[in-house]
């Protein structure tokens, strides 16, 4: 066989081999599942479940979002797109429970009873704003006065800082309901990520399975915050 004939046979064999490989290649054509941003952290199974739920449902709508794990007293802040920006211990409402006491949001914070000082669980649309002292906060649920904010100066400052530095999560139940974080974390992580527009906040339940709250969209089991039109960026009120 001459040179050109041998070349044609070799090309034919190579094409047949590549075609067979393409037919039998078991690699799936669908894109790989996105890697969890919490994979290398000490996040709980509940937090990992909700992160997956958010990505699976596209529930963040391309916005930055926060997961607050009440059982672990930790907060995880994610940029738009799902990258983890930072995590921190957090102070939560004094009283256990996931459903706010009716009427508690209309009370003066100083008059709240111990059992009314709750951090409600659910899915909320956050918006940046100011408290009555003119300080920056991120409103989680404006109607009930629940916000993410820094440890404020005052009589409770030392106690709150000590609780954040310790390892006993039961000692972090000190607020009137707000999600309170160290000042450095608020200024370097929370405000740059959530301080310029709407975001999403997912507060995990502590009195029931997380799967019962964060289910298929539209199933009616996910609590929702008030519409954004009721909570513009200029709102100011007492954070708890």
N, C-alpha and C positions, 0 to 999 in steps of 0.2 A: 504494500500500500504506500502511495506517495505521501509527501509531507502534508499536503492539503487535506487528503482523506483522513489521515491520523488526527489532524486538528479538529475536523468535523465530528469524528467519533468521540473525542475527548470532551468537546463542548456539549454533545448530546448527553453523555454520562453525567456531566456536572449539573446540567439542567434537571435531569431526572432525579438526581440525589437531592437537590435543593427543593424541588417540588414535593418529594416525598416527605422531607423534613417539615415543610410548611403544613402539610396535611396532618402529620402526626404530632406536631409540636404541642405539648399540653399546656403551655403558658396561656393563661386566660387573657382575653383581649380587653376586659373591663379594667378601669384604673384601679390601682391598689388602694386599700382603705387608708385614710390619712392617719399618720402616727399620732398618738395621744401626746399632747404637750405636758401632761402630768405623769408620763411614763417614768421619768427619772426623779420624781418627787415622792414625799411620804404621804401623798393624798390618800384619802380613804376610798374604799370601793364605791361608796355613794357618790363622792365627787367625780370619780372616773366615769361612773354610769351616766351622770348628768352631762358631763362634757361630751360623751359619745352621743347622747340623746340630742344635744344642741346641734352637733355637726350632722347627724343623720337626718334631722328634720329641717335643717337650715333655719333654725328658730332665731338665731342672732341677727339675721337679715344683713349680714356684712358689717354689723356694728361691733364696737368693743363690748365685752361682757364680763360679769363677775359671778363667781360661785361662792356663796357663803355656806360653809359647812358648820351648822350649829353644834352638832355632836362633838366635833373636834375643835370648835371655836377657832376656825381658821378661814381666811379669805384668800381667794385666788383671782387675780386680775389678768384678763386676756385682751390683747389688742384686736382690732378688726382683722379678721382672717384666722384668729384662733391661737396665735403665738402667746405663750405665757410671759407676761411682763413682770410679775412678782407675786409673792405669797407672804402672808404675815399672820401671826396670831391676832385675834380680835376680841373685843369686849362686846357682849350681847346683853339683851334684856334680862333683868333680875329674875323674872318668872319664866318657868318652862311653859311650853305650849306653842302651837302653831297658828292658832286663830285669834285675832285681836278681840278684846272685850268690847262689845258694842258701846259706843259713846266715849270710849277712852280717848280717841283722837281729838275730841272737842274740849277736853279738859285742859286746864292749866297744868303743865308738866309737874309742877311742885305739888299738885293735889292728887296725883295718880296713886292709887293703892298699890301695894306690892304685887298683887295678882294681875294688875293691869299693865305692868311693865314688861311687855312681851315684844320679842322680835318675830313678826309674823312670817310664816313660810309661804313660798309661792314664786310666781314668775312676775317680774315687775319691769316696767319701762322707766329707766332712770333719766334724770335731767339735772344739770348743774344749777346751783342757785346760791342764795345767801340765807343765813339764819338771822334772827332779830338783832344780833350783835354785829351784823355786817360781815361775818366770816364765811368763807367759801365752804360749801358742803355739796354733796351729791345726793339729791333726793331720790330715795327708793320708792316711797309712797307718801306723797305730800299730804294727802288728806288725813293720814294718821300720824304725821310728824316724824316719820322714820327716814333717817338719812345715814349716809356714810360720812363720818367726819373724824377729825383728829382728836387726840386727847386734849381737852381744853384746860387752860390754867384754872386753878381754884382749889377748894378744900379737898376734892376727890382726886386730884392729879397724881399725888404720890402713890395712893392705893392702886389706881388704875395702871400706872407704869409698872409697879411691882407685879401686878397680876399678869401683865403682858410678858414680863421677863421670866415668869415662873413656868413650870410644866404642868401644873394642876389646872385642867380646863374648868373644873367646877368653881374656881376662884375668879373666873372671867365673866361671871353673870352679875354685872354691876350697873348696867345702863338702864335708862328708862325705856329702852326699846331700840335705840339706834345701834348701828354697827360702828364701833369706835376702834380706830387703829392708831399706831404710833404716828407722831407728827411727821417724822422723816419719811415714813412710808406713804402717808397721805400726800405730801408735797412732791415726792419723787416718782410715785407710781400712780396713785388714784387720780390726782388732778390732771397730770399730763394725758392720761388715757381716757378719762370720763368727764373731764372738766370743760369740754368744748362742744358738746352736743349730746344727743340721745344715746343711751346705751341700754343694755339689758342686765338685770340682776336676778339671779336664781338663788333663792334662800331655801336650803334643804330642810325638810321636816325632821323633827326629833321625836315625835310621838307616833310615827307610823312609817311604813316602808316607803322609800323614795320612789319606787316603781308605781306606787298607787297615786302619786301626785303628778309625776312627769310621765304621762302616757301619750297615746296618739293624739295629735292636735285635733281639737274639735270634740274630744270625748267628754269634755265638761269637768274633768278632774283637776285641771290646772288653774290655780288662782291667778287672777290678772289684776294689775294695778289700774288706777283710773286712767281714762284717755289722756294723751299728751296735751290736748287742747285745754285741759283743766290745770296743767302744771307747767307754765311757760318758764323760760330761763330767768325771768326777773322775779320769780316768786321768793318771798322771804317769810319765814315763820320760825317757831321754836323747834329746833331739833332736840331729840330726846336722848 
